[in-house]
Amino acid sequence: MKRVTGIGGIFIKARDTDALREWYSRHLGLDIADWGGVAFRWNDDNPGAVGTTVWSLFKADSAYFAPSDAPFMVNYRVADLHALLAALRDEGCNVIDRTDESEYGKFGWVVDPEGNKIELWQPPEGQ
């Protein structure tokens, strides 16, 4: 089974999201959208589709990374979220017992042995 197929996003906690967004925009040239992040578009091995890798800041007190207390979370693109989550459970991994499905795709989470929450994302068809 194919597992991770790429990086879907990089999320960073910040004490002052506005100031840090400004720094990244000014010094690294990131064109930060109104929603607070950047969507990098690419078409790696599928010329007919467009992939996305998101970069975004979260407030320092955001609970979205819980149960991890790390100041970052990586979102990995996956081919089949439900099959991968089942395999991870069978392998004894700490899989969070919740998934989300929306027009943005399917999302699930696992916590690595050092307590870092990892987001797994199955993009919608064509992405």
VMD Tcl script that builds the backbone (N, CA, C; Angstrom):
set m [mol new atoms 381]
animate dup $m
set s [atomselect $m all]
$s set {name element resname resid chain x y z} {
  {N N MET 1 A 0.846 -1.176 0.000}
  {CA C MET 1 A 0.000 0.000 0.000}
  {C C MET 1 A 0.893 1.241 0.000}
  {N N LYS 2 A 0.581 2.175 -0.872}
  {CA C LYS 2 A 1.288 3.451 -0.886}
  {C C LYS 2 A 0.849 4.241 0.342}
  {N N ARG 3 A 1.788 4.810 1.058}
  {CA C ARG 3 A 1.446 5.543 2.281}
  {C C ARG 3 A 1.544 7.047 2.036}
  {N N VAL 4 A 2.587 7.708 2.469}
  {CA C VAL 4 A 2.721 9.151 2.268}
  {C C VAL 4 A 3.159 9.424 0.831}
  {N N THR 5 A 2.493 10.402 0.192}
  {CA C THR 5 A 2.809 10.744 -1.190}
  {C C THR 5 A 3.406 12.146 -1.327}
  {N N GLY 6 A 3.482 12.902 -0.243}
  {CA C GLY 6 A 4.048 14.247 -0.294}
  {C C GLY 6 A 3.717 15.035 0.958}
  {N N ILE 7 A 4.130 16.277 0.967}
  {CA C ILE 7 A 3.824 17.185 2.074}
  {C C ILE 7 A 2.589 17.986 1.689}
  {N N GLY 8 A 1.578 17.915 2.507}
  {CA C GLY 8 A 0.348 18.671 2.260}
  {C C GLY 8 A 0.379 20.042 2.895}
  {N N GLY 9 A 1.123 20.177 3.996}
  {CA C GLY 9 A 1.169 21.476 4.647}
  {C C GLY 9 A 2.148 21.505 5.799}
  {N N ILE 10 A 2.550 22.709 6.144}
  {CA C ILE 10 A 3.407 22.948 7.294}
  {C C ILE 10 A 2.727 24.017 8.124}
  {N N PHE 11 A 2.468 23.705 9.378}
  {CA C PHE 11 A 1.737 24.599 10.262}
  {C C PHE 11 A 2.624 24.951 11.452}
  {N N ILE 12 A 2.714 26.233 11.767}
  {CA C ILE 12 A 3.613 26.711 12.806}
  {C C ILE 12 A 2.833 27.576 13.786}
  {N N LYS 13 A 3.019 27.332 15.081}
  {CA C LYS 13 A 2.416 28.196 16.095}
  {C C LYS 13 A 3.256 29.454 16.239}
  {N N ALA 14 A 2.593 30.573 16.509}
  {CA C ALA 14 A 3.295 31.852 16.655}
  {C C ALA 14 A 2.676 32.656 17.791}
  {N N ARG 15 A 3.526 33.322 18.566}
  {CA C ARG 15 A 3.024 34.203 19.632}
  {C C ARG 15 A 2.278 35.391 19.043}
  {N N ASP 16 A 2.743 35.904 17.905}
  {CA C ASP 16 A 2.118 37.049 17.239}
  {C C ASP 16 A 2.003 36.702 15.755}
  {N N THR 17 A 0.865 36.103 15.378}
  {CA C THR 17 A 0.696 35.624 14.004}
  {C C THR 17 A 0.783 36.756 12.985}
  {N N ASP 18 A 0.231 37.922 13.294}
  {CA C ASP 18 A 0.277 39.033 12.344}
  {C C ASP 18 A 1.721 39.470 12.078}
  {N N ALA 19 A 2.505 39.633 13.146}
  {CA C ALA 19 A 3.892 40.069 12.986}
  {C C ALA 19 A 4.717 39.018 12.248}
  {N N LEU 20 A 4.489 37.737 12.554}
  {CA C LEU 20 A 5.267 36.693 11.894}
  {C C LEU 20 A 4.872 36.564 10.425}
  {N N ARG 21 A 3.577 36.701 10.133}
  {CA C ARG 21 A 3.154 36.697 8.725}
  {C C ARG 21 A 3.838 37.836 7.969}
  {N N GLU 22 A 3.888 39.008 8.581}
  {CA C GLU 22 A 4.541 40.160 7.956}
  {C C GLU 22 A 6.021 39.876 7.708}
  {N N TRP 23 A 6.695 39.258 8.673}
  {CA C TRP 23 A 8.111 38.932 8.512}
  {C C TRP 23 A 8.318 37.988 7.335}
  {N N TYR 24 A 7.514 36.903 7.288}
  {CA C TYR 24 A 7.653 35.944 6.186}
  {C C TYR 24 A 7.326 36.603 4.842}
  {N N SER 25 A 6.359 37.469 4.824}
  {CA C SER 25 A 6.000 38.164 3.596}
  {C C SER 25 A 7.116 39.099 3.154}
  {N N ARG 26 A 7.616 39.910 4.070}
  {CA C ARG 26 A 8.638 40.901 3.737}
  {C C ARG 26 A 9.986 40.274 3.394}
  {N N HIS 27 A 10.415 39.324 4.215}
  {CA C HIS 27 A 11.775 38.811 4.063}
  {C C HIS 27 A 11.892 37.573 3.165}
  {N N LEU 28 A 10.835 36.785 3.089}
  {CA C LEU 28 A 10.903 35.584 2.247}
  {C C LEU 28 A 9.986 35.662 1.032}
  {N N GLY 29 A 9.224 36.757 0.935}
  {CA C GLY 29 A 8.406 36.976 -0.245}
  {C C GLY 29 A 7.152 36.131 -0.324}
  {N N LEU 30 A 6.692 35.577 0.802}
  {CA C LEU 30 A 5.473 34.781 0.760}
  {C C LEU 30 A 4.269 35.689 0.529}
  {N N ASP 31 A 3.442 35.330 -0.427}
  {CA C ASP 31 A 2.225 36.078 -0.748}
  {C C ASP 31 A 1.093 35.491 0.088}
  {N N ILE 32 A 0.951 35.995 1.303}
  {CA C ILE 32 A 0.028 35.411 2.280}
  {C C ILE 32 A -1.399 35.870 1.988}
  {N N ALA 33 A -2.296 34.905 1.841}
  {CA C ALA 33 A -3.697 35.167 1.508}
  {C C ALA 33 A -4.468 35.659 2.729}
  {N N ASP 34 A -5.666 36.151 2.485}
  {CA C ASP 34 A -6.518 36.665 3.563}
  {C C ASP 34 A -6.807 35.617 4.635}
  {N N TRP 35 A -6.797 34.344 4.276}
  {CA C TRP 35 A -7.086 33.295 5.262}
  {C C TRP 35 A -5.881 33.015 6.151}
  {N N GLY 36 A -4.730 33.638 5.870}
  {CA C GLY 36 A -3.594 33.563 6.774}
  {C C GLY 36 A -2.457 32.663 6.347}
  {N N GLY 37 A -2.497 32.142 5.144}
  {CA C GLY 37 A -1.430 31.245 4.712}
  {C C GLY 37 A -1.157 31.364 3.229}
  {N N VAL 38 A -0.351 30.430 2.736}
  {CA C VAL 38 A 0.029 30.378 1.330}
  {C C VAL 38 A -0.268 28.977 0.820}
  {N N ALA 39 A -0.829 28.880 -0.366}
  {CA C ALA 39 A -1.039 27.590 -1.015}
  {C C ALA 39 A -0.090 27.509 -2.210}
  {N N PHE 40 A 0.931 26.673 -2.084}
  {CA C PHE 40 A 1.866 26.456 -3.183}
  {C C PHE 40 A 1.266 25.403 -4.106}
  {N N ARG 41 A 1.164 25.696 -5.380}
  {CA C ARG 41 A 0.567 24.773 -6.356}
  {C C ARG 41 A 1.657 24.110 -7.181}
  {N N TRP 42 A 1.442 22.836 -7.530}
  {CA C TRP 42 A 2.411 22.089 -8.309}
  {C C TRP 42 A 1.716 20.918 -8.972}
  {N N ASN 43 A 2.336 20.303 -9.941}
  {CA C ASN 43 A 1.809 19.090 -10.595}
  {C C ASN 43 A 2.951 18.109 -10.817}
  {N N ASP 44 A 3.301 17.423 -9.791}
  {CA C ASP 44 A 4.464 16.543 -9.755}
  {C C ASP 44 A 4.396 15.426 -10.801}
  {N N ASP 45 A 3.712 14.357 -10.494}
  {CA C ASP 45 A 3.680 13.209 -11.404}
  {C C ASP 45 A 2.334 13.052 -12.102}
  {N N ASN 46 A 1.491 14.059 -12.011}
  {CA C ASN 46 A 0.182 13.999 -12.645}
  {C C ASN 46 A -0.074 15.325 -13.357}
  {N N PRO 47 A 0.398 15.473 -14.597}
  {CA C PRO 47 A 0.278 16.745 -15.310}
  {C C PRO 47 A -1.156 17.248 -15.464}
  {N N GLY 48 A -2.143 16.368 -15.365}
  {CA C GLY 48 A -3.540 16.782 -15.503}
  {C C GLY 48 A -4.145 17.310 -14.221}
  {N N ALA 49 A -3.441 17.205 -13.108}
  {CA C ALA 49 A -3.978 17.636 -11.822}
  {C C ALA 49 A -3.043 18.667 -11.195}
  {N N VAL 50 A -3.554 19.373 -10.238}
  {CA C VAL 50 A -2.755 20.354 -9.511}
  {C C VAL 50 A -2.722 19.972 -8.044}
  {N N GLY 51 A -1.528 19.838 -7.480}
  {CA C GLY 51 A -1.377 19.563 -6.064}
  {C C GLY 51 A -1.186 20.858 -5.299}
  {N N THR 52 A -1.368 20.780 -3.987}
  {CA C THR 52 A -1.228 21.952 -3.133}
  {C C THR 52 A -0.429 21.589 -1.896}
  {N N THR 53 A 0.495 22.453 -1.517}
  {CA C THR 53 A 1.167 22.374 -0.232}
  {C C THR 53 A 0.897 23.703 0.462}
  {N N VAL 54 A 0.352 23.636 1.658}
  {CA C VAL 54 A -0.059 24.834 2.397}
  {C C VAL 54 A 0.965 25.162 3.463}
  {N N TRP 55 A 1.220 26.440 3.655}
  {CA C TRP 55 A 2.031 26.956 4.759}
  {C C TRP 55 A 1.120 27.891 5.529}
  {N N SER 56 A 1.029 27.706 6.859}
  {CA C SER 56 A 0.108 28.533 7.631}
  {C C SER 56 A 0.576 28.681 9.068}
  {N N LEU 57 A 0.249 29.827 9.653}
  {CA C LEU 57 A 0.536 30.087 11.059}
  {C C LEU 57 A -0.720 29.907 11.893}
  {N N PHE 58 A -0.533 29.425 13.112}
  {CA C PHE 58 A -1.611 29.271 14.086}
  {C C PHE 58 A -1.244 30.062 15.326}
  {N N LYS 59 A -2.228 30.540 16.050}
  {CA C LYS 59 A -1.961 31.231 17.307}
  {C C LYS 59 A -1.269 30.276 18.276}
  {N N ALA 60 A -0.402 30.833 19.113}
  {CA C ALA 60 A 0.388 30.039 20.053}
  {C C ALA 60 A -0.482 29.194 20.971}
  {N N ASP 61 A -1.688 29.649 21.286}
  {CA C ASP 61 A -2.562 28.908 22.199}
  {C C ASP 61 A -3.569 28.023 21.461}
  {N N SER 62 A -3.378 27.833 20.164}
  {CA C SER 62 A -4.277 26.978 19.380}
  {C C SER 62 A -4.279 25.556 19.932}
  {N N ALA 63 A -5.453 24.979 20.035}
  {CA C ALA 63 A -5.586 23.602 20.488}
  {C C ALA 63 A -5.548 22.613 19.313}
  {N N TYR 64 A -5.403 23.120 18.095}
  {CA C TYR 64 A -5.450 22.250 16.915}
  {C C TYR 64 A -4.339 21.217 16.900}
  {N N PHE 65 A -3.192 21.519 17.523}
  {CA C PHE 65 A -2.074 20.583 17.525}
  {C C PHE 65 A -2.173 19.571 18.669}
  {N N ALA 66 A -3.127 19.744 19.573}
  {CA C ALA 66 A -3.283 18.851 20.735}
  {C C ALA 66 A -3.547 17.427 20.249}
  {N N PRO 67 A -3.008 16.446 20.945}
  {CA C PRO 67 A -2.415 16.494 22.271}
  {C C PRO 67 A -0.939 16.897 22.288}
  {N N SER 68 A -0.360 17.193 21.138}
  {CA C SER 68 A 1.049 17.588 21.083}
  {C C SER 68 A 1.227 18.986 21.655}
  {N N ASP 69 A 2.376 19.218 22.264}
  {CA C ASP 69 A 2.697 20.578 22.700}
  {C C ASP 69 A 3.797 21.175 21.809}
  {N N ALA 70 A 4.090 20.512 20.693}
  {CA C ALA 70 A 5.082 21.017 19.736}
  {C C ALA 70 A 4.556 22.290 19.069}
  {N N PRO 71 A 5.451 23.178 18.676}
  {CA C PRO 71 A 5.021 24.419 18.025}
  {C C PRO 71 A 4.807 24.274 16.510}
  {N N PHE 72 A 4.751 23.047 16.016}
  {CA C PHE 72 A 4.574 22.814 14.586}
  {C C PHE 72 A 3.753 21.551 14.372}
  {N N MET 73 A 3.225 21.401 13.185}
  {CA C MET 73 A 2.592 20.149 12.776}
  {C C MET 73 A 2.772 20.037 11.265}
  {N N VAL 74 A 3.151 18.863 10.813}
  {CA C VAL 74 A 3.295 18.610 9.380}
  {C C VAL 74 A 2.073 17.833 8.913}
  {N N ASN 75 A 1.555 18.220 7.761}
  {CA C ASN 75 A 0.432 17.551 7.122}
  {C C ASN 75 A 1.011 16.773 5.944}
  {N N TYR 76 A 0.801 15.463 5.946}
  {CA C TYR 76 A 1.298 14.610 4.870}
  {C C TYR 76 A 0.157 14.197 3.954}
  {N N ARG 77 A 0.386 14.288 2.655}
  {CA C ARG 77 A -0.572 13.796 1.661}
  {C C ARG 77 A -0.523 12.274 1.673}
  {N N VAL 78 A -1.680 11.643 1.587}
  {CA C VAL 78 A -1.749 10.183 1.549}
  {C C VAL 78 A -2.699 9.749 0.437}
  {N N ALA 79 A -2.518 8.525 -0.029}
  {CA C ALA 79 A -3.326 8.007 -1.130}
  {C C ALA 79 A -4.680 7.478 -0.657}
  {N N ASP 80 A -4.724 6.802 0.490}
  {CA C ASP 80 A -5.957 6.198 0.998}
  {C C ASP 80 A -5.968 6.341 2.514}
  {N N LEU 81 A -6.592 7.402 3.004}
  {CA C LEU 81 A -6.562 7.732 4.428}
  {C C LEU 81 A -7.063 6.588 5.299}
  {N N HIS 82 A -8.225 6.056 5.005}
  {CA C HIS 82 A -8.821 5.046 5.888}
  {C C HIS 82 A -7.989 3.765 5.925}
  {N N ALA 83 A -7.444 3.351 4.787}
  {CA C ALA 83 A -6.588 2.158 4.773}
  {C C ALA 83 A -5.307 2.403 5.569}
  {N N LEU 84 A -4.724 3.598 5.438}
  {CA C LEU 84 A -3.505 3.904 6.178}
  {C C LEU 84 A -3.776 3.968 7.677}
  {N N LEU 85 A -4.870 4.606 8.087}
  {CA C LEU 85 A -5.193 4.664 9.514}
  {C C LEU 85 A -5.399 3.256 10.087}
  {N N ALA 86 A -6.050 2.382 9.335}
  {CA C ALA 86 A -6.246 0.994 9.792}
  {C C ALA 86 A -4.890 0.296 9.941}
  {N N ALA 87 A -4.005 0.485 8.961}
  {CA C ALA 87 A -2.675 -0.141 9.035}
  {C C ALA 87 A -1.900 0.395 10.234}
  {N N LEU 88 A -1.959 1.692 10.468}
  {CA C LEU 88 A -1.256 2.284 11.605}
  {C C LEU 88 A -1.790 1.755 12.932}
  {N N ARG 89 A -3.105 1.596 13.025}
  {CA C ARG 89 A -3.691 1.008 14.244}
  {C C ARG 89 A -3.184 -0.421 14.438}
  {N N ASP 90 A -3.194 -1.206 13.350}
  {CA C ASP 90 A -2.717 -2.592 13.423}
  {C C ASP 90 A -1.245 -2.663 13.833}
  {N N GLU 91 A -0.481 -1.638 13.498}
  {CA C GLU 91 A 0.938 -1.598 13.831}
  {C C GLU 91 A 1.196 -1.028 15.227}
  {N N GLY 92 A 0.120 -0.708 15.955}
  {CA C GLY 92 A 0.259 -0.230 17.327}
  {C C GLY 92 A 0.528 1.253 17.465}
  {N N CYS 93 A 0.314 2.017 16.409}
  {CA C CYS 93 A 0.548 3.464 16.473}
  {C C CYS 93 A -0.580 4.158 17.231}
  {N N ASN 94 A -0.274 5.341 17.742}
  {CA C ASN 94 A -1.236 6.144 18.491}
  {C C ASN 94 A -2.072 6.965 17.505}
  {N N VAL 95 A -3.128 6.355 16.969}
  {CA C VAL 95 A -4.010 7.000 16.004}
  {C C VAL 95 A -5.122 7.707 16.770}
  {N N ILE 96 A -5.341 8.968 16.472}
  {CA C ILE 96 A -6.435 9.720 17.103}
  {C C ILE 96 A -7.743 9.223 16.517}
  {N N ASP 97 A -8.686 8.928 17.386}
  {CA C ASP 97 A -9.943 8.301 17.000}
  {C C ASP 97 A -10.950 9.327 16.484}
  {N N ARG 98 A -10.584 9.986 15.371}
  {CA C ARG 98 A -11.461 10.973 14.759}
  {C C ARG 98 A -10.952 11.228 13.348}
  {N N THR 99 A -11.866 11.399 12.416}
  {CA C THR 99 A -11.512 11.828 11.065}
  {C C THR 99 A -12.477 12.932 10.659}
  {N N ASP 100 A -12.056 13.750 9.725}
  {CA C ASP 100 A -12.902 14.797 9.156}
  {C C ASP 100 A -12.939 14.607 7.650}
  {N N GLU 101 A -14.127 14.799 7.063}
  {CA C GLU 101 A -14.267 14.740 5.614}
  {C C GLU 101 A -15.055 15.960 5.165}
  {N N SER 102 A -14.532 16.650 4.138}
  {CA C SER 102 A -15.191 17.847 3.618}
  {C C SER 102 A -14.809 17.999 2.156}
  {N N GLU 103 A -15.197 19.128 1.580}
  {CA C GLU 103 A -14.824 19.392 0.189}
  {C C GLU 103 A -13.316 19.553 0.030}
  {N N TYR 104 A -12.585 19.726 1.154}
  {CA C TYR 104 A -11.131 19.867 1.121}
  {C C TYR 104 A -10.410 18.522 1.178}
  {N N GLY 105 A -11.154 17.450 1.384}
  {CA C GLY 105 A -10.567 16.124 1.437}
  {C C GLY 105 A -10.863 15.419 2.743}
  {N N LYS 106 A -10.091 14.377 3.006}
  {CA C LYS 106 A -10.248 13.560 4.210}
  {C C LYS 106 A -9.032 13.771 5.106}
  {N N PHE 107 A -9.268 13.926 6.403}
  {CA C PHE 107 A -8.201 14.210 7.358}
  {C C PHE 107 A -8.232 13.213 8.506}
  {N N GLY 108 A -7.065 12.785 8.934}
  {CA C GLY 108 A -6.909 11.934 10.103}
  {C C GLY 108 A -5.599 12.303 10.780}
  {N N TRP 109 A -5.389 11.772 12.003}
  {CA C TRP 109 A -4.209 12.172 12.759}
  {C C TRP 109 A -3.599 10.985 13.490}
  {N N VAL 110 A -2.291 11.042 13.643}
  {CA C VAL 110 A -1.535 10.054 14.396}
  {C C VAL 110 A -0.496 10.832 15.201}
  {N N VAL 111 A -0.112 10.288 16.349}
  {CA C VAL 111 A 0.904 10.922 17.189}
  {C C VAL 111 A 2.144 10.050 17.142}
  {N N ASP 112 A 3.300 10.670 16.813}
  {CA C ASP 112 A 4.526 9.890 16.722}
  {C C ASP 112 A 5.072 9.564 18.119}
  {N N PRO 113 A 6.085 8.710 18.227}
  {CA C PRO 113 A 6.595 8.294 19.543}
  {C C PRO 113 A 7.130 9.435 20.413}
  {N N GLU 114 A 7.436 10.600 19.818}
  {CA C GLU 114 A 7.905 11.726 20.616}
  {C C GLU 114 A 6.791 12.712 20.949}
  {N N GLY 115 A 5.543 12.349 20.639}
  {CA C GLY 115 A 4.403 13.180 21.000}
  {C C GLY 115 A 4.010 14.226 19.983}
  {N N ASN 116 A 4.582 14.189 18.780}
  {CA C ASN 116 A 4.227 15.147 17.734}
  {C C ASN 116 A 2.980 14.680 16.993}
  {N N LYS 117 A 1.980 15.529 16.932}
  {CA C LYS 117 A 0.769 15.215 16.180}
  {C C LYS 117 A 1.067 15.390 14.694}
  {N N ILE 118 A 0.665 14.419 13.891}
  {CA C ILE 118 A 0.858 14.432 12.449}
  {C C ILE 118 A -0.513 14.389 11.802}
  {N N GLU 119 A -0.736 15.283 10.863}
  {CA C GLU 119 A -2.000 15.289 10.136}
  {C C GLU 119 A -1.822 14.534 8.820}
  {N N LEU 120 A -2.754 13.640 8.526}
  {CA C LEU 120 A -2.759 12.879 7.280}
  {C C LEU 120 A -3.920 13.373 6.428}
  {N N TRP 121 A -3.653 13.664 5.171}
  {CA C TRP 121 A -4.643 14.285 4.298}
  {C C TRP 121 A -4.742 13.554 2.986}
  {N N GLN 122 A -5.948 13.097 2.680}
  {CA C GLN 122 A -6.233 12.527 1.360}
  {C C GLN 122 A -6.958 13.625 0.577}
  {N N PRO 123 A -6.275 14.240 -0.390}
  {CA C PRO 123 A -6.893 15.328 -1.138}
  {C C PRO 123 A -8.100 14.850 -1.933}
  {N N PRO 124 A -8.982 15.766 -2.296}
  {CA C PRO 124 A -10.094 15.392 -3.167}
  {C C PRO 124 A -9.574 14.924 -4.532}
  {N N GLU 125 A -10.381 14.188 -5.240}
  {CA C GLU 125 A -9.996 13.727 -6.586}
  {C C GLU 125 A -9.525 14.910 -7.432}
  {N N GLY 126 A -8.476 14.710 -8.216}
  {CA C GLY 126 A -7.975 15.734 -9.115}
  {C C GLY 126 A -6.970 16.686 -8.489}
  {N N GLN 127 A -6.687 16.482 -7.215}
  {CA C GLN 127 A -5.684 17.329 -6.553}
  {C C GLN 127 A -4.528 16.472 -6.140}
}
mol reanalyze $m
mol bondsrecalc $m
mol representation Tube
mol addrep $m
